[in-house]
């Protein structure tokens, strides 16, 4: 029995893919040739559910970073429906049940940026 055949040199291992984490260390380029480097930015975090007032409110938009006065849209909520049902039962007629839908103080106020139309926050009546 003789010696086994000699091993052939293996090609160098390829570089690992770039990390998806922004704080990961960057691998130095190898001498094998040019490499493609992917640069990613940190994800944008927008703060929603900012407490706002019942009417238009001055604030800074977290999306476009401009000083604005919010645009308000009033939306019916559970309180609106409960007050409407209570008025219908107590008044004995259906005419009074439409009143809460006409009063903005019974509705949720959703605030939007007039510049970029992003949702800023909400005001739920107490």
C-alpha positions as CSV (number, residue, x, y, z in Angstrom):
1,X,0.0,0.0,0.0
2,X,1.3,3.3,-0.9
3,X,0.6,6.8,0.2
4,X,-2.7,8.4,-0.6
5,X,-2.8,11.0,-3.4
6,X,-2.0,14.5,-2.4
7,X,-4.8,16.9,-1.7
8,X,-5.5,19.6,-4.3
9,X,-5.6,23.2,-3.0
10,X,-9.2,24.4,-2.4
11,X,-10.4,27.8,-3.6
12,X,-10.8,30.4,-0.8
13,X,-14.1,30.6,0.9
14,X,-16.5,33.4,-0.4
15,X,-17.1,36.3,1.9
16,X,-20.3,36.1,4.0
17,X,-23.3,38.2,2.9
18,X,-23.6,41.7,4.3
19,X,-25.4,42.0,7.7
20,X,-28.9,43.3,7.8
21,X,-28.2,45.0,11.1
22,X,-27.1,48.6,10.9
23,X,-24.6,48.4,13.8
24,X,-22.8,45.3,12.5
25,X,-19.1,45.7,11.7
26,X,-18.3,46.0,8.0
27,X,-16.1,43.2,6.6
28,X,-12.9,44.5,4.9
29,X,-12.8,43.8,1.2
30,X,-10.7,40.8,0.2
31,X,-8.0,40.7,-2.3
32,X,-10.0,38.3,-4.5
33,X,-11.7,41.1,-6.5
34,X,-14.3,43.7,-6.2
35,X,-17.3,43.0,-4.0
36,X,-20.7,44.6,-3.9
37,X,-21.5,46.4,-0.6
38,X,-25.2,46.8,0.3
39,X,-25.9,49.8,2.6
40,X,-29.2,49.9,4.4
41,X,-30.6,52.7,6.4
42,X,-32.2,52.4,9.8
43,X,-35.9,51.8,9.7
44,X,-38.0,55.0,10.1
45,X,-40.0,55.0,13.3
46,X,-43.0,57.1,13.3
47,X,-44.9,57.8,16.5
48,X,-48.6,57.3,16.1
49,X,-51.3,57.6,18.7
50,X,-50.1,61.0,19.9
51,X,-52.7,62.6,22.2
52,X,-54.2,65.6,20.5
53,X,-57.0,68.0,21.3
54,X,-60.6,67.9,20.1
55,X,-60.0,70.5,17.4
56,X,-57.2,71.5,15.1
57,X,-53.9,71.5,17.0
58,X,-50.5,73.0,16.2
59,X,-47.7,70.5,16.2
60,X,-44.7,69.2,14.2
61,X,-45.4,66.4,11.8
62,X,-43.2,63.4,12.6
63,X,-43.3,62.4,8.9
64,X,-42.4,65.6,7.0
65,X,-40.9,67.5,10.1
66,X,-42.9,70.7,9.3
67,X,-44.6,72.9,11.8
68,X,-48.3,72.5,11.0
69,X,-51.9,72.9,12.3
70,X,-53.6,69.5,12.0
71,X,-56.6,68.7,9.8
72,X,-59.3,67.0,11.8
73,X,-61.7,64.3,10.6
74,X,-64.5,63.3,13.0
75,X,-65.4,59.6,13.1
76,X,-68.2,57.9,14.9
77,X,-67.2,55.6,17.7
78,X,-68.9,53.2,20.2
79,X,-69.8,56.1,22.5
80,X,-71.7,57.7,19.6
81,X,-73.7,54.6,19.0
82,X,-74.5,54.0,22.7
83,X,-75.7,57.6,23.2
84,X,-77.8,57.3,20.0
85,X,-79.4,54.0,21.3
86,X,-80.0,55.6,24.8
87,X,-81.8,58.6,23.2
88,X,-83.9,56.4,21.0
89,X,-85.0,54.3,24.0
90,X,-85.5,57.2,26.4
91,X,-87.2,59.6,23.9
92,X,-89.4,56.8,22.5
93,X,-88.9,58.0,19.0
94,X,-86.2,57.6,16.4
95,X,-85.8,61.3,15.7
96,X,-83.5,61.8,18.7
97,X,-81.1,59.0,17.8
98,X,-79.5,61.1,15.0
99,X,-78.4,63.9,17.2
100,X,-75.1,62.3,18.4
101,X,-74.1,61.8,14.8
102,X,-74.3,65.5,14.2
103,X,-72.3,66.6,17.3
104,X,-68.5,66.4,17.0
105,X,-68.0,66.1,20.8
106,X,-69.5,62.5,20.7
107,X,-67.1,61.5,17.9
108,X,-63.4,60.6,17.8
109,X,-61.2,63.3,16.2
110,X,-58.5,61.9,13.9
111,X,-55.7,64.4,13.2
112,X,-53.8,64.5,9.9
113,X,-50.9,66.5,8.4
114,X,-52.3,68.9,5.8
115,X,-48.9,68.8,3.9
116,X,-48.1,65.1,3.6
117,X,-51.5,63.7,4.7
118,X,-49.9,61.5,7.3
119,X,-51.9,60.4,10.4
120,X,-50.7,62.4,13.4
121,X,-52.8,61.3,16.4
122,X,-56.3,60.9,17.8
123,X,-58.5,62.5,20.4
124,X,-61.2,60.2,22.0
125,X,-63.8,62.2,24.1
126,X,-64.0,61.1,27.7
